[in-house]
Amino acid sequence: MAGRLYGGLRRSVAVVAVVVCTVALLTGPAETGKVVRRPFRVLQMNLCDSGIASCYTGRSVTEAAMVIRAGAPDVVTLNEVCQGDVGALARTMTDVHPSGTVSAFKAVADRRTGGATRCRNGQPYGIGLLVHLSPDHGHTTYGGIYPIQDTGDPEERAWLCVNAIADFYACTTHLASTSGTVALAQCGYLLGTAIPSVRGQGGYEPTVLGGDLNLRHGGSPDLRSCVPSGYLRADDGGVQQIMATTEFTVSSSISIDMNGTTDHPSLLVTLAVARGPR
């Protein structure tokens, strides 16, 4: 099956433009004496699996599992998923990486009830992370609800990070879809406040972020206005983004067709890890 899928991917992928910022790190100058480590793959997916939105097909999780098996990512960032979807895809991730795989989920809040937003099947609805820890020194999970929300939308958007201790941070989010101004403010909060606060607690490590930001490079508002110095970026030609601090360099970026199972392609970015001595 993997061989057939790879053939399909080669036919369906489109190379996505990558913008690389060769500037200082957010928290200080770039390190010297860098050494190249193993390739590091980050896969962003919006699966539209709430069962409520018009893009729901009921087939996106199965398709996502096939893409994970073929691409063998180190980090998978998941948007518009039910809590059970994260568990199911975590089992696929464990098949790919038998040791050191962890998962995390953060529900989107529901302003009307004060609890979690729910999928049609009753499960909490939100965002998730699948992370391969290699080496496995343990992990810590962080997350929150943005203080800035579109009050006309009952969904209160969230962010989520996993710290692979002594290695890296992986984060995801799905920003407001109803207001570009709110999405931009949420982006600024995540990159300027939430992630620096997390790194203040866990210590600085290289960081990757994947998500449907509902903001575009060159759009109005422009995604670039909320991205601090010290991040490189790749996108799917639309609103899905993968960012990384400059210990990484981008080796490749591809958009993967999801065969009509969701309204977004998947975005797979391969990073080379170039980190200097600690």
N, C-alpha and C positions, 0 to 999 in steps of 0.2 A: 504493500500500500504506500509506503514511504517513497519508493522509487517512482510510482505513478504520480504522487503528489508533487514531487520535485519537478517532474516534467511539466505538470500543470502550472506550477509557480513560474517556471522559466517563460512559459507562454504568456502569463497574465501580468507579470510584474512590470511596473514602470519606474524608471529611475527618478527619484525625487531630488530636487535641488537641495543642497545642503549649504547652509551659511555657517561659516566657522569664524568665531571671534578669537583672535590671537591677542588677547588682552590679559591683564593680571587677574588672578583669582579674586573672588568676592571678598575673601577674608585676608588677602595678603598677596605678595608677589609670587609669580610662578616659581616653582622649584627648579633647580639646575641638576645636571647629572642624571637625566631621566633614563629609565630602562624600560624596554617594551616587555609587557607580560602577555598572557594569553588573550585571544580575542574575547570580547564581552558583548553578548547579544541582548538587545532590549526590544521587546515586542509590545506594541500598544494596540488595544482592541476596544472598540465600542460595540457591544453585542446586542443592544436594543432588546433586552430580554425581560422587560417588566411585564409583558403580556398586555399592556395598556396602550402603548404608543402604536401608531399605524405601521411602523417599520417592523413590528414583531412578526416573526415567522415560526418560532418554536424550534428552529434548526440551527441557530447560530452557535450554540455551545458545542454541538457535535462537530461543526465545521472548525470551530476554534481548537478543539482537541487535535484535529488532523494537522492544523497549521503548527501547533506546538510540537507535535511529534516530528514533523518535517524540519522545523527550524531550530530545535533544541536551544531555545533562548535561556539565558541566565536569569532574566527578569521579565515577567509578564505584568503589564499594567492593564487593569480591566475597568471599563466604565459601563454603566447601565446594565448591571447584573443583579441577580437575586443572590442571597447569601449561599444558597445551595449550589449555585453555579460555580462559586469559588471553590467549594469543597470538591466538586466533580472534576474541575480542571486541575486542582492540586493533585489529585490522584494521577492524572495524565502526566503532570510535571514530575511526579515521583517515578513514574515509569521511565521517563527520559533521564532523570538525575536521581538514581536510587538512594543516594545519601544526601543529607543536608538541605532538603527542600522544605520551605515553610510557606504558610499562606496567612493573609490578613484581610479583613473586611471592615469597612466603615459605612454605616447606613446614612443615607441622606435623611435629614430631619423633615418632619411634616408640620408646618406651622399650624395647621388646623387642629391637630390632635396633641401636639407637644411630644409625640413619640416618633418612631421611625416611619418613613415612607414605606409603603408595602407594595410588593408585586401582586399581580392578580391571583397568584397561588397562596398569598398570605405571608410569604417570607419577606424579611426586610430587604429593601432595595437600595443599591448604592454603588460603591467602588471597591476594587480589590487588588491585591498584590500577590504574585507568586514569585518567590525568590529562592535561587539556588545558592546556598552558602558553601563556599569552597576557598579556604578551609572553613570548617564550622566552629566558630568561637562563640556561638550563641547569637541571639538577636533581641532587639527591643522594638516594640511597636509604638508609634505615636500617631495621633490623628485629632481632628477637630472639625467644628462647623465654622464657616466663615462669619466674622462679625458684620460683613457687608453682604446683603442679600437684596434681591428684587422682591419687594413686599407684595407685588402683584402675582407672584408665583408661589404656590404653597410648598414647593420643594426648596429646602434650605441646603445649599451645596456644601460639600465636605472635602477635606484633604486627608491623605494617609501616607505615612512613611514607615519603612522598616529599616532599622540600622543593623546591618550585618557587622557585628562588633569586630573592630580592628581591620575592617576591609572597606565597606562603602555604605552609603545610604541609597535606598530606592524609594521613590515617592510617586504618587499618582493623584489626579484630581479630575473632576468634570465640572467646568465652570458654567455660569449662568448662560442659558440659551435664549433668554427673553430680553436681555439688555446688554449691548456691547459695553456700555459704560460700567455696569456692574461687573461683568466678566473681567474687564481691565483692572478694576479695583481689587477683585479677588486674586487675580494674577500677581498684582503688586504686593498684596498681603502675603501670599504664599512664598514668593521668592525673596521678599524684603524683610518679613517678620517671622513667619512660621518656621521655615527651614533654618534660618539662622538661629532661632530659639532652640530647635531640636538639636542642632549641632553644638549649641552651648551646653546642653545637658549631656550629650553622648560623646562630645569631642569631635573635632573636625575629621572628616573622611571625605573622599571623592563622592560626588552625588550625581545620580541620574533621576530624571523626572519624565514620566510619560503621561499623556492625557489628552482628552478632547477639551481644548481650551475655549472653543467657540470664538476664537480670534485668529486672524490671518496675518501673515507677513505682508505688509503693504496695504492692509485693509483699513477700514475706518470704523472704530479706532484700530491703530496699528499695534499688533502684538509686540513689536520691538520696543515700544515705549514702557513696557513693564518688565523687561528682561534686564537684570543688572549686568554690569561688566563681570566677566569671569565665567560665562556660559557659552558653549557652542550649541547649535540647534539644527534639527532636521524636521521636515514636515511631510505630509502626504499630498501636498499640493492644495490642501484645504485647512481644516481647523485642528487636525490631530498633530500633536507636536511631541518630539522627544528632545530633551535638553540634557546636557552633561557639563560638569565642570571641566576645566582644561587639563586635568590629569589624563583625560581621554582625548583621542582623535578619532574622527569618523573614517572608517574604512569603506563602508557601503551603506546605502539606504534604499529600501525597496518598498513599494506599495503592493499589497497582496489582495487580489480580488477574493471576496468571500462568497461568491457564487449565489448572490441574491438572498443570503440568509440574514443579512442586516444591511442597514443603509450606509455603512462606512466600510472602506477597505481596512485591512490591518496594516500597520507600519512596523517594519522590522529594520532596525539599525544595528549594524555591527561596529563596535568601537574597539580600537586598539588601546590598551591600557599602558600609558606612559607615565610612570610615577617615579619621582626622585627619591633618594634616601630620606627616611623619616628621622 
